[in-house]
Amino acid sequence: MPVRKQTQRGVRNLLLAVAAACFPLAVASAQEPWRFATDSRVVAFADVHGAYDELVALLRTTGVIDAELKWVGGEAHVVSLGDLIDRGGGSRAVLDLVMRLQGEAESAGGRLHVVLGNHEVMNLLADWRYVVGADYEAFAADETQSERGAAYEAHAAAAGGDSPATRAAFDGAYPRGYFARQAAFAPTGRYGRWLRTLPALIVVNDTAYVHGGLPRVVAEQGLEINERLHADLDRYFGLRDRLVAGGVLPAVDRRRDGEAARAAAPPVDPALREARDAFVAAADAVELGPDGPLWYRGSIYCKPILERPTLEAALARLGATRVVVGHTPTGDRRVRALYDGKLVALDTGMLADYFYGRSAALLVDRGAFEVQYVEPAVRGAVESGRALEYRRTAQDLGAALERGDIVEVQKGSSSEPWRVALRHDGADIGALFYPRGSDAGGDFELAAAAFDDLLGTDLVEPTVARTIEGQAGALQLRSPDGVSDRDRVARRLPFSGWCPIEPQLELMYTFDLLTLNRNRTGANVVFGNDVTDLMLIDNGRAFGTERAMPAGVERRGLEIPLGMREALVALDEQRLRAALGVWLDARRIEALLARRTQLLRGR
C-alpha cells in the first residue's frame, strides 16, 4: 500500500547539488585545524543541558570515566555536540567536569572535543533566558557583597532610590549568584575564555560533528566557518567595550546588550554611531544565527527533496561521508539515521525532566556504529527514518492505519471525508477516510499518496487503502497539530521560520500542476510541526485526462526545486504504471507524463 516515506521538514531551494563542482573537496590533513584522524573508537553525545548526573552515568557506561570520574578512555576521541548548559541546574558542574576531562584525555593520548551549541553562544552574548535558579545558586558563593552592593546602588539610582519594592525588584531580576555567573561567562571569565576557543564544527575521520546542522553557509565555508565564527565573537566583544566606554551600553548588566544597542538613540559621535551599527551587525552574523550551524534545524525538519542538495554540498565541502547533529530532539527519543545514513540525529533528550528523553551516546569503532542508551542501559543499532507524528516512523504510521482498531467513525457528505479515530499499540490516532467511487475521491487520494511517495516530495500525509464499514477507500493520517492555511490566516499565526515557505509553495505548485488539481484552497493546505511544514489534503479532484496545462495557468517564474526536477526527469511510463496503475487508468497516466514534459520544457 502507498505510504509516504521518511519525512523531514522543508527548506529553501538552494540548488546546491552543483556546489561540489564549485567548491574544492576538502582533503584530510593532519595539519588542518578542526580535522582529526584516529584509529581509536569515537564516542559522541549531545545536548546535556545541565543534566550532570545523567552525563556522568553515560560516560561511565561507555567506559570514558571511572567511579572517581577520572578519564579512563585511553586514546578514544569523545565528542560533545554542544548545549552542555541551560535549562538544567547542573550546568556549572557539567562544564567543570568536561573542562577537566579535556586535559586528562589529552594526557592519555585521547581527545575530548566540544563543539559549540547555540546555548553556549547565547551565554557568551548574555542571553540568559534559559538559565534556571539552581544554576545561579551554583555561583552564589563566588559573589562578593561589595560586587552585589555596587550593582544594587546603580539599580536603585535608576529606579529613583532605595525602598523595599526596589530591593525586591532587584533580587527578582538578579538572583544570588547572578553577577558571579555573569563574570564567569564574560569574554575574559573562566568559562567565557574557554568557550571562545571552541569550534562550531569538526571532522573526525569521515564524519562531521556539529550542533545544529549543515546549512548553506557550511557548504560555502567548510571548516573555515570556525575562524569566521571566532572573528564574529571577537568583533562583537571589541565593539561592546567601545560602546560601554562611550556610555551607549551599560557596564554592569550585559543581559540586554542587543536590545539596548538597537533601542538607543543614535550616538552623536560618528565613531560611536558606526560602532553601534557594527555591533548590531556582528550580533546578526550568519554564522551565529538561525541559518548558521549552531541553530539550523533544516537538516532535521525540512523536506528531504529540498534539503538534500544543501546537505550533500556541505558534506562534499567538508570531505565527509556523514554528519552527526544534536539540537533537535528526535520524535521518539531514539538515535536515528536520515538521508540514507548521511545524517545521524543524536539528541534524545538527556535532560529527562524537560525533554522526556534519556541519555544516549553514538559509538563508532572501526567503521561500525552502535548506540549506547542509559536507564535502561542497552546497546543497539542506529535506527533509520524520522519519527513523525505520534512519535512514529512513516512505516509505523502505515501499519497503524492499516491494522489499528476503529474506535469511532463520523461520516460526512458524499463529497467530504469521514473522520476516523483509531487505536494502535496504546496510541489514539486521528485519520480521514475517503471512500472509493464517491465524490470524496478515494482512488485519487491513494494515487496522490503513491505519486508523492514515488517523487519523494513528502507533501501528502501517510495514506493506505482500507475498508471501513464495508466501504473501500483511502485512510489518511490527520496531523494532530496541523492547522489549515485558512485558519492560520484567521488566527494570524506566524510561520516558525525553520523551513522557508517559498520553496514549499513551489513544490506544491509543481505537484498540483502535474496532478492537475483544480481544488487547491486555503482549507486543504495544512501546516504542521510548529507551522513550518506544508502538507496537502483533499486530492480527490486531481488527475484529469487533459494532456495540456489548463488555459490561463501562469507558469512563468515557477522555479521547480532541483530535487523535484531530478525526480521528474527520472519518471517514465513503466514506473508510473507500477506505482499508480492500481488507482489510475492508462489515459490519466499518459496525461500526467505529457504535463510532466511541458513543465520540464517550461511551456
Secondary structure, 3 states (H helix, E strand, C coil): CCCCCCCCCCCCCCCHHHHHHHCCCCCCCCCCCCEECCCCCEEEECCCCCCHHHHHHHHHHCCCECCCCCECCCCCEEEECCCCCCCCCCHHHHHHHHHHHHHHHHHCCCEEEECCCHHHHHHHCCCCCCCCHHHHHCCHHHCCHHHHHHHHHHHHHHHCCCCHHHHHHHHHHCCCCHHHHHHHCCCCCHHHHHHCCCCCEEEECCEEEECCCCCHHHHHHHHHHHHHHHHHHHHHHHHHHHHHHCCCCCCCCCCCHHHHHHHCCCCCCHHHHHHHHHHHHHHCCHHHCCCCCCCCCHHHHCCHHHHHHHHHHHHHHHCCCEEEECCCCCCCCCCEEEHHHCEEECCCCCCHHHHCCCCEEEEEECCEEEEEECCCCEEECCEECCCCHHHCCHHHHHHHHHHCEEEEEECCCCCCCEEEEEEECCEEEEEEEEECCCCCCHHHHHHHHHHHHHHCCCCECCEEEEEECCEEEEEEECCCCCEEHHHHHHHCCCCCCCCCHHHHHHHHHHHHHHHCCCCCCCCCEEEECCCCEEEECCCCCCCCCCCCCCCCCCCCCCCCCHHHHHHHHHCCHHHHHHHHCCCCCHHHHHHHHHHHHHHHHCC
